[in-house]
Amino acid sequence: MDNDVSAGSGTTTVVGRLALGITLLAFGLGNTDVINGVSAADAVSLAHYVGGVALFVAGLFAFRDGDSVNGTAFSALGALWFTWAVTAGGSANAAGLFLLLFALVTLSLTLAGGDQLTQGTYGLFFVSLVLLAIAEFATNGSLTKVGGWFAVAAGAVAWYGATAALAHWPTVLPRRAAGRGVTATG
């Protein structure tokens, strides 16, 4: 199995992935209603400081280190988490619009490329935000729960990416050998 830990294994990337992972886990679990008495509103403080401030600062450090991809991702997501935290409690349509705009940023991050764990995190987060935006517009509690589970999955992938970099666990899926008579390119 390939233990490619070089991509995204810097300290700044690890801190950014941990901050994003923890924020997504709290936000997602709050939307699922799986823990009695815990809602998405309970994730506001964590989203404000860990998802907002810490992630934004990790983005600035990534820029300083010459990592424009993670710098862009972490600072943009940090600013969005901070904004979500300080504007929580608005109308359902305003929340839906914000989540939809937040989804467009994560779509851009997903399409920007990167390693499998990074793309997986942003892709799952994108699906989560789209589902949560639709749920806000339609006032659909069931769709909110599904969107919450996608956020939980995104948080778990981000957390694994950070932990894998620290523990030198595999961060890429092994490549399958080409079948007989088939040549692999690349």
C-alpha positions in Angstrom: 0.0 0.0 0.0 1.3 3.5 -0.9 2.0 5.7 2.1 2.1 9.0 0.2 2.1 11.4 3.1 4.0 14.1 1.4 1.0 15.8 -0.2 -0.6 18.0 2.5 1.5 16.7 5.4 2.9 20.1 6.5 2.1 21.4 9.9 -0.2 24.1 8.5 -2.1 21.6 6.4 -2.5 19.3 9.4 -3.8 22.1 11.6 -6.2 23.3 8.9 -7.5 19.8 8.3 -8.0 19.3 12.0 -9.8 22.6 12.4 -12.0 21.9 9.4 -12.7 18.3 10.5 -13.7 19.2 14.0 -15.9 22.0 12.8 -17.6 19.8 10.2 -18.2 17.0 12.7 -19.8 19.4 15.2 -21.9 21.1 12.5 -22.9 17.9 10.9 -23.8 16.1 14.1 -25.8 19.1 15.2 -27.9 18.9 12.0 -28.5 15.1 12.3 -30.3 15.3 15.7 -28.5 12.1 16.6 -27.4 13.4 20.0 -30.4 14.4 22.1 -30.5 18.1 22.8 -27.6 19.0 20.4 -28.5 21.1 17.4 -26.6 23.0 14.7 -26.9 26.1 16.7 -24.8 24.5 19.4 -21.9 24.3 16.9 -21.9 28.1 16.5 -19.2 28.8 19.1 -16.9 26.1 17.7 -17.5 27.3 14.1 -16.7 30.8 15.2 -13.4 30.1 16.8 -12.1 26.8 15.4 -13.8 26.9 12.0 -13.5 30.6 11.6 -10.5 32.1 13.3 -8.2 29.1 13.5 -8.9 28.0 10.0 -8.4 31.5 8.6 -5.1 31.8 10.5 -4.0 28.4 9.1 -4.8 29.8 5.7 -2.6 32.8 6.3 0.3 30.6 7.4 -0.2 28.4 4.3 0.1 31.5 2.2 3.3 32.4 4.1 4.7 29.0 3.4 4.0 29.4 -0.3 1.0 27.0 -0.4 -1.6 29.0 -2.3 -4.0 26.0 -2.7 -4.4 25.4 1.1 -4.0 29.1 1.8 -7.0 29.8 -0.4 -9.0 26.9 0.9 -8.4 27.5 4.6 -8.8 31.3 4.6 -11.9 31.2 2.4 -13.5 28.5 4.5 -12.4 30.2 7.7 -14.1 33.5 6.6 -17.2 31.6 5.7 -17.4 29.7 9.0 -16.8 32.9 10.9 -19.6 34.6 8.9 -22.0 31.7 9.4 -21.3 31.8 13.2 -21.9 35.5 13.6 -25.0 35.6 11.3 -26.7 32.5 12.7 -30.4 33.1 13.5 -31.5 34.9 10.4 -34.4 33.9 8.2 -34.6 30.4 6.6 -34.3 31.9 3.1 -31.2 33.9 4.1 -29.6 30.8 5.6 -30.4 28.8 2.5 -28.8 31.5 0.3 -25.7 31.6 2.5 -25.4 27.8 2.4 -25.8 27.8 -1.4 -23.1 30.4 -1.8 -20.9 28.5 0.7 -21.5 25.4 -1.5 -20.2 27.3 -4.6 -16.9 27.9 -2.8 -16.6 24.3 -1.8 -17.4 23.2 -5.4 -14.5 25.4 -6.6 -12.2 23.8 -4.0 -13.4 20.3 -5.1 -12.7 21.0 -8.7 -9.3 22.6 -8.0 -7.9 19.2 -7.4 -5.5 18.0 -4.8 -5.1 14.7 -3.1 -7.9 12.2 -2.7 -8.7 13.0 0.9 -8.9 16.8 0.2 -11.1 16.3 -2.8 -13.2 13.8 -0.8 -13.6 16.3 2.1 -14.6 19.2 -0.2 -16.9 17.0 -2.4 -18.8 15.7 0.6 -19.0 19.1 2.1 -20.4 20.5 -1.1 -23.1 17.9 -1.2 -23.9 18.6 2.4 -24.2 22.3 1.8 -26.5 21.9 -1.2 -28.7 19.5 0.7 -28.8 21.9 3.7 -29.6 24.9 1.5 -32.5 23.1 -0.2 -33.7 22.0 3.3 -33.7 25.6 4.5 -35.6 26.8 1.4 -38.1 23.9 1.7 -38.2 23.7 5.5 -37.5 20.0 5.3 -36.1 18.4 8.5 -35.4 15.1 6.9 -33.2 16.7 4.2 -31.4 18.6 6.9 -30.5 15.3 8.6 -29.2 13.8 5.4 -27.1 17.0 4.8 -25.8 16.7 8.3 -24.6 13.2 7.7 -22.7 14.3 4.6 -21.1 17.0 6.8 -20.2 14.3 9.3 -18.6 12.2 6.6 -16.7 15.2 5.3 -15.4 16.0 8.8 -14.3 12.4 9.3 -12.4 12.5 6.0 -10.7 15.8 7.0 -9.9 14.4 10.4 -8.4 11.2 8.9 -6.3 13.3 6.5 -4.8 15.2 9.4 -4.3 12.1 11.5 -2.8 10.1 8.6 -0.3 12.9 8.0 0.8 12.9 11.6 0.8 9.1 12.0 2.2 8.3 8.6 -0.9 6.3 7.6 -1.9 5.8 4.0 -3.4 8.9 2.3 -4.0 7.5 -1.2 -5.8 4.5 -2.4 -3.6 1.9 -3.9 -3.5 1.7 -7.7 -4.8 -1.5 -9.3 -2.5 -3.2 -11.8 -3.7 -3.2 -15.3 -5.2 -6.5 -16.6 -3.5 -8.8 -18.9 -2.8 -7.3 -22.3 -3.8 -3.8 -21.1 -1.2 -1.1 -20.8 -1.6 1.6 -18.2 -0.7 5.1 -19.1 0.7 7.8 -16.9 
